[in-house]
Amino acid sequence: MLSELDRAVLAFEERHPAHTPAKVTYMRDTFAISPARYYQRLVRLASNPRAVAEYPQTVKRIHRLLMKRLQARH
């Protein structure tokens, strides 16, 4: 099950995929979490079947970015 915060984070990420200073400010002011915690939450949500069902495009994009980063490390 997704929490209210999980849904809010996914909906926000869906609307604002680019990492900008305004996005960081919004993360801190609205969700009361640091950018690191925000992105950790996104990574965790990317493997949550409920998140995949409710936000398929956003979760697919997060997976693509994660795979790209993993490939760049090797």
Secondary structure as GFF3:
##gff-version 3
##sequence-region A 1 74
A	DSSP	alpha_helix	4	15	.	.	.	ID=ss1
A	DSSP	alpha_helix	21	26	.	.	.	ID=ss2
A	DSSP	pi_helix	27	31	.	.	.	ID=ss3
A	DSSP	alpha_helix	35	45	.	.	.	ID=ss4
A	DSSP	alpha_helix	49	54	.	.	.	ID=ss5
A	DSSP	alpha_helix	56	73	.	.	.	ID=ss6
###
